[in-house]
Amino acid sequence: MTEKKLPKPNEVVIGTVKSIVPTGAYVILDEYNGIEAYIHISEVSSTWVHNIRDYIKEKQKAIFKVIDVKDGNIFLSLRRVTSTERKEKMTQWKRNQKGKKLVEIVAQRTGKNFQEIYPTISRLFIENYGDLLSGFEKAANEQAENELEKIGIPRQLIPTIISVARDNIKLPEVHVYGILQLSSNRPNGVNVIKEALINAEKEAKKYSNVKVNIFTLGAPKYRLDVKAQSYKEAEEALSRIVNTTINIIKKSGGTGLFIRIKQSK
């Protein structure tokens, strides 16, 4: 998130308590170049406040709502922040901090000054993907190079951004699985099944973004697990592996069946 000049009324902000006075507290707004705001004791809680330090303390980071901006003075509230707003803002803040940390690593690896590359990377990632970390999550995917070049990321930074993203971001995985039942009445039936499973593993290796695991549950049952970054990729790989395996078994006079295991919600 790029630094802003002044917050607007009703905006939810994150701040660090600088000092506490009898009538309230002064807060440094972390997202606004450290400008100072004020929260009156009446805006700390919806109930009567005997001691403000029971609610906030110096150096504490908290989520506030801007209730007024007048002549450069910013007035805040704690009691008007809903639990949903607090949760969403904290998630946003943590994502932004992680994104900033990744830009710092990019700067270190490229020998660039952080302040030189941060405005460009943050602006382009926020404009195209919603927030800074989402841009790095995009960079961790396959085919990221063309995507980053298309949105205007400087070419000399792209390989490092991709490398940093893949080193530091674990992309979510989806998991689909089921049971293969394979049988053959031929004298060499064991070899037929073995060949079918070997070919299934060869088919699985065609998918760079898909992890496949096949293991026996005791003949004739074999567990097939597929993990990928999207259900589309997982389902496509699962379907091709199952079809390859069963076709080989059937061509050899055997029988094959795949039983999908439904995932619990």
BALOBA-1460 file (C-alpha; in Angstrom, 3 decimals):
// residues 265
<rec num="1" residu="m" x="0.000" y="0.000" z="0.000"/>
<rec num="2" residu="t" x="1.435" y="3.343" z="-0.991"/>
<rec num="3" residu="e" x="1.689" y="6.046" z="1.669"/>
<rec num="4" residu="k" x="-1.212" y="8.532" z="1.708"/>
<rec num="5" residu="k" x="-1.400" y="12.182" z="2.793"/>
<rec num="6" residu="l" x="-4.409" y="12.255" z="5.138"/>
<rec num="7" residu="p" x="-7.085" y="9.705" z="6.027"/>
<rec num="8" residu="k" x="-10.762" y="10.378" z="5.381"/>
<rec num="9" residu="p" x="-13.666" y="10.338" z="7.855"/>
<rec num="10" residu="n" x="-15.030" y="6.811" z="8.503"/>
<rec num="11" residu="e" x="-11.801" y="5.266" z="7.243"/>
<rec num="12" residu="v" x="-10.455" y="2.367" z="9.327"/>
<rec num="13" residu="v" x="-6.759" y="2.856" z="10.086"/>
<rec num="14" residu="i" x="-4.010" y="1.173" z="12.049"/>
<rec num="15" residu="g" x="-2.013" y="3.204" z="14.539"/>
<rec num="16" residu="t" x="0.497" y="2.979" z="17.365"/>
<rec num="17" residu="v" x="-0.248" y="4.724" z="20.645"/>
<rec num="18" residu="k" x="2.411" y="7.388" z="21.198"/>
<rec num="19" residu="s" x="1.370" y="8.899" z="24.527"/>
<rec num="20" residu="i" x="-1.553" y="8.931" z="26.932"/>
<rec num="21" residu="v" x="-2.915" y="12.075" z="28.590"/>
<rec num="22" residu="p" x="-5.793" y="12.478" z="31.100"/>
<rec num="23" residu="t" x="-8.299" y="13.349" z="28.342"/>
<rec num="24" residu="g" x="-7.249" y="10.781" z="25.739"/>
<rec num="25" residu="a" x="-4.251" y="9.597" z="23.729"/>
<rec num="26" residu="y" x="-2.059" y="10.589" z="20.799"/>
<rec num="27" residu="v" x="-1.643" y="7.991" z="18.069"/>
<rec num="28" residu="i" x="0.853" y="7.658" z="15.218"/>
<rec num="29" residu="l" x="-0.861" y="6.492" z="12.015"/>
<rec num="30" residu="d" x="1.355" y="3.762" z="10.579"/>
<rec num="31" residu="e" x="0.032" y="4.030" z="7.007"/>
<rec num="32" residu="y" x="0.329" y="7.819" z="6.761"/>
<rec num="33" residu="n" x="4.030" y="8.557" z="7.129"/>
<rec num="34" residu="g" x="3.693" y="8.611" z="10.899"/>
<rec num="35" residu="i" x="1.371" y="11.618" z="11.192"/>
<rec num="36" residu="e" x="-0.255" y="12.121" z="14.576"/>
<rec num="37" residu="a" x="-3.926" y="11.745" z="15.473"/>
<rec num="38" residu="y" x="-5.902" y="12.088" z="18.691"/>
<rec num="39" residu="i" x="-8.497" y="9.901" z="20.400"/>
<rec num="40" residu="h" x="-10.632" y="11.409" z="23.160"/>
<rec num="41" residu="i" x="-11.306" y="9.257" z="26.211"/>
<rec num="42" residu="s" x="-15.032" y="9.209" z="25.326"/>
<rec num="43" residu="e" x="-14.195" y="7.369" z="22.069"/>
<rec num="44" residu="v" x="-12.198" y="4.591" z="23.722"/>
<rec num="45" residu="s" x="-15.148" y="2.475" z="24.893"/>
<rec num="46" residu="s" x="-18.953" y="2.496" z="24.763"/>
<rec num="47" residu="t" x="-18.943" y="2.124" z="28.552"/>
<rec num="48" residu="w" x="-17.621" y="4.593" z="31.130"/>
<rec num="49" residu="v" x="-13.813" y="4.687" z="31.206"/>
<rec num="50" residu="h" x="-12.244" y="5.143" z="34.622"/>
<rec num="51" residu="n" x="-8.662" y="4.545" z="33.500"/>
<rec num="52" residu="i" x="-7.797" y="4.784" z="29.806"/>
<rec num="53" residu="r" x="-4.781" y="2.545" z="30.383"/>
<rec num="54" residu="d" x="-7.136" y="-0.352" z="31.007"/>
<rec num="55" residu="y" x="-7.940" y="-0.156" z="27.267"/>
<rec num="56" residu="i" x="-4.815" y="1.129" z="25.515"/>
<rec num="57" residu="k" x="-1.150" y="1.521" z="26.405"/>
<rec num="58" residu="e" x="1.859" y="3.333" z="24.960"/>
<rec num="59" residu="k" x="3.464" y="1.546" z="21.970"/>
<rec num="60" residu="q" x="0.334" y="-0.578" z="21.503"/>
<rec num="61" residu="k" x="-0.790" y="-1.084" z="17.923"/>
<rec num="62" residu="a" x="-4.562" y="-0.922" z="17.421"/>
<rec num="63" residu="i" x="-7.292" y="-0.455" z="14.827"/>
<rec num="64" residu="f" x="-9.112" y="2.897" z="14.905"/>
<rec num="65" residu="k" x="-11.847" y="4.640" z="12.927"/>
<rec num="66" residu="v" x="-11.375" y="8.218" z="11.730"/>
<rec num="67" residu="i" x="-14.335" y="10.279" z="12.939"/>
<rec num="68" residu="d" x="-13.193" y="13.707" z="11.797"/>
<rec num="69" residu="v" x="-10.409" y="15.527" z="9.948"/>
<rec num="70" residu="k" x="-10.387" y="19.248" z="10.626"/>
<rec num="71" residu="d" x="-7.654" y="21.810" z="9.844"/>
<rec num="72" residu="g" x="-5.094" y="19.022" z="9.572"/>
<rec num="73" residu="n" x="-6.127" y="17.513" z="12.911"/>
<rec num="74" residu="i" x="-7.277" y="13.899" z="12.878"/>
<rec num="75" residu="f" x="-9.694" y="12.526" z="15.472"/>
<rec num="76" residu="l" x="-10.097" y="8.812" z="16.075"/>
<rec num="77" residu="s" x="-12.403" y="6.318" z="17.744"/>
<rec num="78" residu="l" x="-11.893" y="2.813" z="19.105"/>
<rec num="79" residu="r" x="-15.456" y="2.116" z="20.152"/>
<rec num="80" residu="r" x="-16.888" y="2.693" z="16.660"/>
<rec num="81" residu="v" x="-14.747" y="0.002" z="15.042"/>
<rec num="82" residu="t" x="-16.754" y="-3.195" z="14.459"/>
<rec num="83" residu="s" x="-15.243" y="-6.644" z="14.987"/>
<rec num="84" residu="t" x="-15.482" y="-7.290" z="11.233"/>
<rec num="85" residu="e" x="-13.680" y="-4.045" z="10.411"/>
<rec num="86" residu="r" x="-10.993" y="-4.832" z="12.971"/>
<rec num="87" residu="k" x="-10.413" y="-8.327" z="11.575"/>
<rec num="88" residu="e" x="-10.359" y="-7.186" z="7.931"/>
<rec num="89" residu="k" x="-7.991" y="-4.300" z="8.659"/>
<rec num="90" residu="m" x="-5.563" y="-6.465" z="10.604"/>
<rec num="91" residu="t" x="-5.522" y="-9.031" z="7.789"/>
<rec num="92" residu="q" x="-4.894" y="-6.249" z="5.274"/>
<rec num="93" residu="w" x="-2.111" y="-4.804" z="7.437"/>
<rec num="94" residu="k" x="-0.349" y="-8.152" z="7.842"/>
<rec num="95" residu="r" x="-0.540" y="-8.813" z="4.105"/>
<rec num="96" residu="n" x="0.873" y="-5.365" z="3.373"/>
<rec num="97" residu="q" x="3.720" y="-5.852" z="5.857"/>
<rec num="98" residu="k" x="4.607" y="-9.219" z="4.317"/>
<rec num="99" residu="g" x="4.491" y="-7.652" z="0.844"/>
<rec num="100" residu="k" x="6.826" y="-4.851" z="1.984"/>
<rec num="101" residu="k" x="9.234" y="-7.414" z="3.424"/>
<rec num="102" residu="l" x="9.340" y="-9.212" z="0.059"/>
<rec num="103" residu="v" x="10.115" y="-5.931" z="-1.726"/>
<rec num="104" residu="e" x="12.983" y="-5.439" z="0.747"/>
<rec num="105" residu="i" x="14.358" y="-8.859" z="-0.222"/>
<rec num="106" residu="v" x="14.043" y="-7.966" z="-3.920"/>
<rec num="107" residu="a" x="15.975" y="-4.754" z="-3.232"/>
<rec num="108" residu="q" x="18.722" y="-6.655" z="-1.401"/>
<rec num="109" residu="r" x="19.107" y="-9.264" z="-4.132"/>
<rec num="110" residu="t" x="19.195" y="-6.722" z="-6.952"/>
<rec num="111" residu="g" x="21.356" y="-4.172" z="-5.143"/>
<rec num="112" residu="k" x="18.615" y="-1.564" z="-5.537"/>
<rec num="113" residu="n" x="17.470" y="0.975" z="-2.983"/>
<rec num="114" residu="f" x="14.142" y="-0.025" z="-1.380"/>
<rec num="115" residu="q" x="12.700" y="3.475" z="-1.794"/>
<rec num="116" residu="e" x="13.652" y="3.375" z="-5.463"/>
<rec num="117" residu="i" x="11.686" y="0.228" z="-6.376"/>
<rec num="118" residu="y" x="8.897" y="0.104" z="-3.749"/>
<rec num="119" residu="p" x="6.614" y="2.804" z="-5.249"/>
<rec num="120" residu="t" x="6.599" y="1.163" z="-8.697"/>
<rec num="121" residu="i" x="6.109" y="-2.422" z="-7.513"/>
<rec num="122" residu="s" x="3.457" y="-1.531" z="-4.926"/>
<rec num="123" residu="r" x="1.486" y="0.695" z="-7.304"/>
<rec num="124" residu="l" x="1.408" y="-1.857" z="-10.130"/>
<rec num="125" residu="f" x="0.575" y="-4.792" z="-7.851"/>
<rec num="126" residu="i" x="-2.178" y="-2.883" z="-6.049"/>
<rec num="127" residu="e" x="-3.695" y="-1.551" z="-9.301"/>
<rec num="128" residu="n" x="-3.721" y="-4.982" z="-10.959"/>
<rec num="129" residu="y" x="-4.173" y="-7.461" z="-8.113"/>
<rec num="130" residu="g" x="-5.733" y="-5.551" z="-5.208"/>
<rec num="131" residu="d" x="-2.834" y="-5.502" z="-2.769"/>
<rec num="132" residu="l" x="0.943" y="-5.837" z="-2.657"/>
<rec num="133" residu="l" x="1.095" y="-9.440" z="-1.461"/>
<rec num="134" residu="s" x="-1.388" y="-10.580" z="-4.116"/>
<rec num="135" residu="g" x="1.123" y="-9.449" z="-6.732"/>
<rec num="136" residu="f" x="3.807" y="-11.665" z="-5.216"/>
<rec num="137" residu="e" x="1.314" y="-14.548" z="-5.008"/>
<rec num="138" residu="k" x="0.710" y="-14.074" z="-8.732"/>
<rec num="139" residu="a" x="4.470" y="-14.049" z="-9.328"/>
<rec num="140" residu="a" x="4.795" y="-17.417" z="-7.555"/>
<rec num="141" residu="n" x="2.636" y="-19.092" z="-10.208"/>
<rec num="142" residu="e" x="3.813" y="-20.590" z="-13.479"/>
<rec num="143" residu="q" x="3.839" y="-18.265" z="-16.518"/>
<rec num="144" residu="a" x="4.418" y="-15.291" z="-14.191"/>
<rec num="145" residu="e" x="7.137" y="-13.688" z="-16.319"/>
<rec num="146" residu="n" x="4.829" y="-12.674" z="-19.180"/>
<rec num="147" residu="e" x="2.140" y="-11.531" z="-16.746"/>
<rec num="148" residu="l" x="4.479" y="-9.234" z="-14.806"/>
<rec num="149" residu="e" x="5.942" y="-7.761" z="-17.981"/>
<rec num="150" residu="k" x="2.449" y="-7.122" z="-19.293"/>
<rec num="151" residu="i" x="1.453" y="-4.988" z="-16.260"/>
<rec num="152" residu="g" x="4.629" y="-2.902" z="-16.534"/>
<rec num="153" residu="i" x="7.022" y="-4.338" z="-13.936"/>
<rec num="154" residu="p" x="10.592" y="-3.367" z="-15.038"/>
<rec num="155" residu="r" x="12.149" y="-6.299" z="-16.898"/>
<rec num="156" residu="q" x="15.329" y="-6.305" z="-14.846"/>
<rec num="157" residu="l" x="13.316" y="-6.877" z="-11.650"/>
<rec num="158" residu="i" x="11.034" y="-9.656" z="-12.914"/>
<rec num="159" residu="p" x="13.357" y="-12.690" z="-12.446"/>
<rec num="160" residu="t" x="14.178" y="-11.613" z="-8.884"/>
<rec num="161" residu="i" x="10.535" y="-10.898" z="-8.008"/>
<rec num="162" residu="i" x="9.579" y="-14.366" z="-9.240"/>
<rec num="163" residu="s" x="12.443" y="-15.986" z="-7.340"/>
<rec num="164" residu="v" x="11.607" y="-14.145" z="-4.102"/>
<rec num="165" residu="a" x="7.908" y="-15.015" z="-4.480"/>
<rec num="166" residu="r" x="8.590" y="-18.728" z="-4.999"/>
<rec num="167" residu="d" x="11.061" y="-18.808" z="-2.097"/>
<rec num="168" residu="n" x="8.686" y="-17.162" z="0.376"/>
<rec num="169" residu="i" x="5.098" y="-17.904" z="-0.638"/>
<rec num="170" residu="k" x="3.393" y="-21.242" z="-0.233"/>
<rec num="171" residu="l" x="0.498" y="-21.316" z="-2.663"/>
<rec num="172" residu="p" x="-2.735" y="-22.959" z="-1.507"/>
<rec num="173" residu="e" x="-3.362" y="-26.487" z="-2.747"/>
<rec num="174" residu="v" x="-6.515" y="-28.384" z="-3.578"/>
<rec num="175" residu="h" x="-6.648" y="-32.125" z="-3.012"/>
<rec num="176" residu="v" x="-8.675" y="-34.720" z="-4.950"/>
<rec num="177" residu="y" x="-8.374" y="-38.449" z="-4.463"/>
<rec num="178" residu="g" x="-9.987" y="-41.842" z="-4.830"/>
<rec num="179" residu="i" x="-9.475" y="-45.599" z="-5.097"/>
<rec num="180" residu="l" x="-8.404" y="-47.483" z="-8.214"/>
<rec num="181" residu="q" x="-9.595" y="-51.097" z="-8.307"/>
<rec num="182" residu="l" x="-7.496" y="-53.010" z="-10.821"/>
<rec num="183" residu="s" x="-7.642" y="-56.718" z="-11.558"/>
<rec num="184" residu="s" x="-6.493" y="-59.140" z="-14.239"/>
<rec num="185" residu="n" x="-7.122" y="-62.905" z="-14.533"/>
<rec num="186" residu="r" x="-4.186" y="-63.437" z="-16.872"/>
<rec num="187" residu="p" x="-1.191" y="-65.455" z="-15.707"/>
<rec num="188" residu="n" x="0.873" y="-62.274" z="-15.939"/>
<rec num="189" residu="g" x="-1.856" y="-60.196" z="-14.309"/>
<rec num="190" residu="v" x="0.489" y="-58.764" z="-11.684"/>
<rec num="191" residu="n" x="2.775" y="-57.432" z="-14.421"/>
<rec num="192" residu="v" x="-0.206" y="-55.987" z="-16.306"/>
<rec num="193" residu="i" x="-1.262" y="-54.022" z="-13.233"/>
<rec num="194" residu="k" x="2.329" y="-52.981" z="-12.586"/>
<rec num="195" residu="e" x="2.629" y="-51.687" z="-16.178"/>
<rec num="196" residu="a" x="-0.634" y="-49.762" z="-15.817"/>
<rec num="197" residu="l" x="0.575" y="-48.053" z="-12.636"/>
<rec num="198" residu="i" x="3.972" y="-47.245" z="-14.184"/>
<rec num="199" residu="n" x="2.199" y="-45.578" z="-17.109"/>
<rec num="200" residu="a" x="-0.041" y="-43.719" z="-14.669"/>
<rec num="201" residu="e" x="3.065" y="-42.298" z="-12.981"/>
<rec num="202" residu="k" x="4.501" y="-41.296" z="-16.383"/>
<rec num="203" residu="e" x="1.257" y="-39.491" z="-17.178"/>
<rec num="204" residu="a" x="1.426" y="-37.709" z="-13.819"/>
<rec num="205" residu="k" x="4.918" y="-36.350" z="-14.583"/>
<rec num="206" residu="k" x="3.501" y="-34.394" z="-17.530"/>
<rec num="207" residu="y" x="1.967" y="-31.940" z="-15.041"/>
<rec num="208" residu="s" x="4.611" y="-29.629" z="-13.573"/>
<rec num="209" residu="n" x="2.194" y="-27.974" z="-11.109"/>
<rec num="210" residu="v" x="0.543" y="-31.195" z="-9.975"/>
<rec num="211" residu="k" x="1.688" y="-33.625" z="-7.282"/>
<rec num="212" residu="v" x="0.536" y="-37.211" z="-7.725"/>
<rec num="213" residu="n" x="0.929" y="-40.106" z="-5.317"/>
<rec num="214" residu="i" x="-0.147" y="-43.696" z="-6.027"/>
<rec num="215" residu="f" x="0.181" y="-46.352" z="-3.360"/>
<rec num="216" residu="t" x="-1.290" y="-49.762" z="-2.653"/>
<rec num="217" residu="l" x="-4.029" y="-50.403" z="-0.135"/>
<rec num="218" residu="g" x="-3.661" y="-54.128" z="-0.756"/>
<rec num="219" residu="a" x="-4.482" y="-55.623" z="-4.157"/>
<rec num="220" residu="p" x="-6.719" y="-54.924" z="-6.010"/>
<rec num="221" residu="k" x="-7.079" y="-51.472" z="-4.409"/>
<rec num="222" residu="y" x="-4.701" y="-48.544" z="-5.013"/>
<rec num="223" residu="r" x="-5.010" y="-45.044" z="-3.607"/>
<rec num="224" residu="l" x="-4.622" y="-42.148" z="-6.085"/>
<rec num="225" residu="d" x="-3.931" y="-38.701" z="-4.597"/>
<rec num="226" residu="v" x="-3.685" y="-35.537" z="-6.707"/>
<rec num="227" residu="k" x="-2.720" y="-32.097" z="-5.380"/>
<rec num="228" residu="a" x="-2.690" y="-28.911" z="-7.459"/>
<rec num="229" residu="q" x="-3.152" y="-25.142" z="-7.172"/>
<rec num="230" residu="s" x="-6.627" y="-25.226" z="-8.704"/>
<rec num="231" residu="y" x="-9.468" y="-27.713" z="-8.999"/>
<rec num="232" residu="k" x="-9.301" y="-27.431" z="-12.780"/>
<rec num="233" residu="e" x="-5.684" y="-28.638" z="-12.862"/>
<rec num="234" residu="a" x="-6.323" y="-31.336" z="-10.262"/>
<rec num="235" residu="e" x="-9.411" y="-32.697" z="-11.990"/>
<rec num="236" residu="e" x="-7.763" y="-32.722" z="-15.417"/>
<rec num="237" residu="a" x="-4.739" y="-34.623" z="-14.110"/>
<rec num="238" residu="l" x="-6.910" y="-37.047" z="-12.134"/>
<rec num="239" residu="s" x="-9.083" y="-37.810" z="-15.162"/>
<rec num="240" residu="r" x="-6.151" y="-38.465" z="-17.515"/>
<rec num="241" residu="i" x="-4.296" y="-40.635" z="-15.017"/>
<rec num="242" residu="v" x="-7.403" y="-42.718" z="-14.277"/>
<rec num="243" residu="n" x="-8.239" y="-43.135" z="-17.979"/>
<rec num="244" residu="t" x="-4.660" y="-44.097" z="-18.868"/>
<rec num="245" residu="t" x="-4.529" y="-46.715" z="-16.116"/>
<rec num="246" residu="i" x="-7.922" y="-48.292" z="-16.779"/>
<rec num="247" residu="n" x="-7.444" y="-48.341" z="-20.572"/>
<rec num="248" residu="i" x="-4.201" y="-50.314" z="-20.213"/>
<rec num="249" residu="i" x="-5.884" y="-52.810" z="-17.885"/>
<rec num="250" residu="k" x="-8.886" y="-53.262" z="-20.200"/>
<rec num="251" residu="k" x="-6.706" y="-53.711" z="-23.292"/>
<rec num="252" residu="s" x="-5.018" y="-56.561" z="-21.471"/>
<rec num="253" residu="g" x="-8.347" y="-58.225" z="-20.677"/>
<rec num="254" residu="g" x="-8.599" y="-56.991" z="-17.100"/>
<rec num="255" residu="t" x="-11.048" y="-54.727" z="-15.341"/>
<rec num="256" residu="g" x="-10.603" y="-51.312" z="-13.829"/>
<rec num="257" residu="l" x="-12.768" y="-49.061" z="-11.729"/>
<rec num="258" residu="f" x="-12.194" y="-45.712" z="-10.064"/>
<rec num="259" residu="i" x="-14.145" y="-44.808" z="-6.923"/>
<rec num="260" residu="r" x="-14.040" y="-41.108" z="-6.088"/>
<rec num="261" residu="i" x="-13.767" y="-40.263" z="-2.393"/>
<rec num="262" residu="k" x="-15.853" y="-37.240" z="-1.480"/>
<rec num="263" residu="q" x="-14.077" y="-34.651" z="0.629"/>
<rec num="264" residu="s" x="-15.676" y="-33.686" z="3.893"/>
<rec num="265" residu="k" x="-16.631" y="-30.013" z="4.120"/>
